[in-house]
């Protein structure tokens, strides 16, 4: 995947309209953004401006997701865009997102569900966390090529449900260390998007978010990234609590593990 690296700096503000300078090694340009009205204007015309317009969907999404309190004069951060990324496709939950880390590659792309691998190991996972009790649990099922299931559960403490499910998937992949092709079936967008969309940007941005803050839970994200090296991974999203058999089973066993 081709990544575009820029520096973003807020240089002026008037009536909630923030003037932002975006630069690369060659030139800079100005945009104006109002985070309350979600209005974006391109002030200059240049090659850099044309590049930003070609990737406007990504730029808008980052500006929209940036917290209001981080809009102030003097704020600066690296801005990373993926060249010609089809954001709509990546956000389409009916699609499978593929991560291919074989042969020292690190590519991600989107395919229709019926285009996925027919013969592939599958990981089904879910997790729960009880904030008032400070503990939870996770469960995952590994389905082999013959359709046989193996169930694994564990109780966790001092973490959230998203982090617990990430740990579950990491442990499942570690058990499949000699398997090249794996499909992860999850109701977690946190798990689905982390390696395919977020980590490539974090690595170029010193593990900082668009808000200029350090990425949380980075140790597990880096471990997840490492255990997927050399593998072809399909991420399939399913809606939680929708009577999907394996997802419902994992949910039940995760809650059971938390109660033990």
C-alpha positions as CSV (number, residue, x, y, z in Angstrom):
1,X,0.0,0.0,0.0
2,X,1.3,3.5,-0.8
3,X,1.1,5.9,2.1
4,X,1.2,9.7,1.8
5,X,2.9,11.6,4.7
6,X,2.2,15.2,5.5
7,X,2.6,17.7,8.3
8,X,-0.6,19.3,9.5
9,X,-0.5,22.6,11.6
10,X,-3.4,24.8,12.7
11,X,-2.2,28.3,12.1
12,X,-5.2,30.6,12.6
13,X,-8.8,30.5,13.8
14,X,-11.8,32.8,13.4
15,X,-15.4,32.0,14.4
16,X,-14.7,28.3,14.6
17,X,-13.1,28.3,11.2
18,X,-9.6,26.8,11.5
19,X,-7.0,27.6,8.9
20,X,-4.7,24.6,8.6
21,X,-1.4,24.4,6.8
22,X,-0.6,21.0,5.2
23,X,2.9,20.4,3.9
24,X,5.2,17.7,2.5
25,X,8.9,17.8,1.5
26,X,8.1,19.9,-1.6
27,X,5.4,22.4,-0.9
28,X,2.6,23.4,1.4
29,X,-1.0,24.4,1.0
30,X,-3.9,25.8,3.1
31,X,-7.3,24.4,3.9
32,X,-10.0,25.7,6.2
33,X,-12.2,23.5,8.4
34,X,-15.1,24.2,10.7
35,X,-15.4,21.2,13.1
36,X,-18.9,22.2,14.2
37,X,-20.4,22.6,10.8
38,X,-18.1,19.9,9.2
39,X,-17.3,22.3,6.4
40,X,-14.0,21.9,4.5
41,X,-12.6,24.5,2.0
42,X,-9.5,24.3,-0.1
43,X,-7.9,27.8,-0.1
44,X,-5.0,27.3,-2.5
45,X,-4.6,25.7,-5.9
46,X,-1.4,23.5,-6.2
47,X,-0.2,20.0,-6.9
48,X,-0.5,19.3,-3.2
49,X,-4.1,20.6,-3.1
50,X,-5.0,18.4,-6.0
51,X,-3.5,15.4,-4.1
52,X,-5.6,16.2,-1.1
53,X,-8.7,16.6,-3.2
54,X,-8.0,13.2,-4.8
55,X,-8.1,11.8,-1.2
56,X,-10.7,14.1,0.2
57,X,-12.9,11.4,1.7
58,X,-10.0,10.2,3.9
59,X,-9.1,13.8,4.8
60,X,-12.6,14.7,5.8
61,X,-13.0,11.5,7.9
62,X,-9.9,12.4,9.9
63,X,-10.9,16.0,10.4
64,X,-14.5,14.9,11.4
65,X,-13.1,12.3,13.9
66,X,-10.7,14.7,15.5
67,X,-11.9,15.9,18.9
68,X,-13.2,19.4,19.2
69,X,-10.9,20.3,22.1
70,X,-7.8,19.5,19.9
71,X,-8.7,22.2,17.4
72,X,-6.5,25.2,18.5
73,X,-3.9,27.4,17.0
74,X,-0.5,25.8,17.4
75,X,-1.7,22.2,17.2
76,X,0.4,20.1,14.9
77,X,0.6,16.4,14.0
78,X,1.7,14.2,11.1
79,X,-1.2,13.4,8.7
80,X,-1.1,10.1,6.9
81,X,-3.4,9.2,4.0
82,X,-3.5,6.0,2.0
83,X,-3.1,6.8,-1.7
84,X,-6.5,6.4,-3.5
85,X,-8.0,4.3,-0.7
86,X,-11.6,3.3,-1.3
87,X,-12.9,4.4,2.1
88,X,-16.5,3.6,1.3
89,X,-15.5,0.0,0.5
90,X,-13.5,-0.4,3.7
91,X,-16.4,1.0,5.7
92,X,-18.9,-1.4,4.0
93,X,-19.4,-4.0,6.8
94,X,-20.8,-6.6,4.3
95,X,-17.3,-6.8,2.7
96,X,-14.3,-8.9,3.7
97,X,-11.2,-6.9,4.4
98,X,-8.0,-8.8,3.5
99,X,-4.6,-8.3,5.1
100,X,-1.8,-10.0,3.1
101,X,1.5,-10.1,4.9
102,X,3.1,-12.9,2.9
103,X,6.5,-12.5,1.2
104,X,7.4,-9.4,3.3
105,X,4.3,-7.6,2.0
106,X,1.9,-5.5,4.0
107,X,-1.1,-4.9,1.8
108,X,-4.8,-4.6,2.6
109,X,-7.8,-4.5,0.3
110,X,-11.5,-5.3,0.2
111,X,-13.4,-8.1,-1.5
112,X,-17.0,-9.3,-1.7
113,X,-17.9,-12.0,0.8
114,X,-18.3,-14.6,-1.9
115,X,-14.8,-13.9,-3.1
116,X,-13.1,-15.1,0.0
117,X,-11.1,-18.3,0.3
118,X,-13.3,-21.4,0.3
119,X,-10.9,-23.6,2.2
120,X,-9.6,-21.6,5.1
121,X,-9.2,-21.9,8.9
122,X,-11.6,-19.7,10.8
123,X,-11.4,-17.9,14.1
124,X,-14.7,-16.9,15.7
125,X,-14.3,-14.6,18.8
126,X,-16.2,-12.5,21.3
127,X,-15.5,-10.9,24.7
128,X,-17.3,-9.2,27.5
129,X,-16.2,-6.9,30.3
130,X,-18.0,-5.8,33.5
131,X,-16.8,-2.3,34.3
132,X,-18.2,-2.3,37.8
133,X,-16.4,-5.6,38.7
134,X,-13.2,-4.8,36.7
135,X,-13.1,-8.2,35.0
136,X,-14.5,-9.9,32.0
137,X,-13.8,-12.9,29.7
138,X,-13.3,-13.9,26.1
139,X,-13.9,-17.0,24.0
140,X,-12.8,-18.1,20.6
141,X,-13.5,-21.0,18.4
142,X,-11.1,-22.4,15.8
143,X,-12.7,-24.2,12.9
144,X,-10.3,-26.3,10.8
145,X,-10.6,-27.3,7.2
146,X,-12.8,-30.3,8.0
147,X,-15.2,-28.2,10.0
148,X,-14.1,-29.4,13.4
149,X,-14.4,-26.9,16.3
150,X,-12.0,-26.2,19.2
151,X,-13.2,-23.8,21.9
152,X,-10.9,-21.7,24.2
153,X,-12.0,-19.4,27.0
154,X,-10.2,-17.2,29.5
155,X,-11.0,-14.7,32.3
156,X,-9.4,-11.2,32.0
157,X,-9.0,-8.3,34.4
158,X,-8.4,-4.6,34.2
159,X,-9.2,-4.3,30.5
160,X,-12.2,-3.5,28.2
161,X,-14.2,-5.8,26.0
162,X,-12.5,-4.6,22.8
163,X,-9.1,-5.1,24.2
164,X,-10.1,-8.6,25.5
165,X,-11.3,-9.6,22.1
166,X,-8.0,-8.4,20.6
167,X,-6.2,-10.6,23.1
168,X,-8.4,-13.5,22.1
169,X,-7.6,-13.1,18.4
170,X,-3.9,-12.9,19.1
171,X,-4.0,-16.1,21.1
172,X,-5.9,-17.9,18.4
173,X,-3.5,-16.9,15.7
174,X,-0.6,-17.9,17.9
175,X,-2.2,-21.4,18.1
176,X,-2.3,-21.4,14.3
177,X,1.3,-20.3,13.8
178,X,1.9,-22.8,11.1
179,X,-1.3,-22.0,9.2
180,X,-0.9,-19.4,6.4
181,X,-4.6,-18.6,5.5
182,X,-7.0,-17.6,8.3
183,X,-10.4,-15.9,8.4
184,X,-11.3,-13.9,11.5
185,X,-15.1,-13.6,12.0
186,X,-15.8,-10.9,14.6
187,X,-18.4,-8.3,15.7
188,X,-15.5,-6.0,16.6
189,X,-14.7,-3.1,14.3
190,X,-11.7,-2.5,16.6
191,X,-10.3,-5.9,15.6
192,X,-11.3,-5.6,11.9
193,X,-9.8,-2.1,11.3
194,X,-6.7,-2.2,13.5
195,X,-4.2,-3.9,11.2
196,X,-5.8,-3.1,7.9
197,X,-6.3,0.6,8.4
198,X,-4.8,2.1,11.6
199,X,-1.4,0.5,12.2
200,X,0.1,1.6,8.9
201,X,-0.7,5.2,9.8
202,X,0.4,4.8,13.5
203,X,3.8,3.5,12.4
204,X,4.5,6.6,10.3
205,X,3.1,8.9,13.0
206,X,5.2,7.7,16.0
207,X,2.2,5.9,17.2
208,X,0.2,9.1,17.6
209,X,-3.5,9.6,16.8
210,X,-5.0,12.5,14.8
211,X,-5.6,14.1,18.2
212,X,-1.9,14.0,18.9
213,X,-2.2,11.4,21.6
214,X,-0.3,8.2,22.1
215,X,-2.1,5.1,20.8
216,X,-3.7,3.1,23.6
217,X,-3.0,-0.6,24.0
218,X,0.0,-0.4,21.6
219,X,1.8,-3.5,23.0
220,X,-1.1,-5.8,22.0
221,X,-1.4,-4.0,18.6
222,X,2.3,-4.6,17.9
223,X,2.0,-8.2,19.0
224,X,-1.1,-8.7,16.7
225,X,0.9,-7.2,13.8
226,X,3.8,-9.5,14.5
227,X,1.9,-12.8,14.8
228,X,0.2,-12.0,11.4
229,X,3.6,-11.8,9.6
230,X,3.7,-14.2,6.7
231,X,0.0,-14.8,6.8
232,X,-3.1,-14.1,4.6
233,X,-5.9,-12.9,6.9
234,X,-9.5,-12.3,6.0
235,X,-11.6,-10.1,8.4
236,X,-15.3,-10.8,8.2
237,X,-17.6,-8.7,10.4
238,X,-20.9,-10.0,11.8
239,X,-23.5,-8.1,13.8
240,X,-23.4,-9.0,17.5
241,X,-26.4,-10.5,19.1
242,X,-27.9,-11.3,15.7
243,X,-28.3,-15.1,16.2
244,X,-25.0,-15.8,14.3
245,X,-24.3,-19.3,15.7
246,X,-20.6,-19.1,16.4
247,X,-20.7,-15.5,17.5
248,X,-23.5,-16.2,19.9
249,X,-21.7,-19.3,21.2
250,X,-18.5,-17.2,21.9
251,X,-20.6,-14.5,23.6
252,X,-22.1,-17.2,25.9
253,X,-18.8,-18.8,26.8
254,X,-17.1,-15.4,27.3
255,X,-19.7,-14.5,29.9
256,X,-19.4,-17.9,31.5
257,X,-15.6,-17.5,31.6
258,X,-16.0,-14.0,33.2
259,X,-18.2,-15.5,35.9
260,X,-15.7,-18.3,36.9
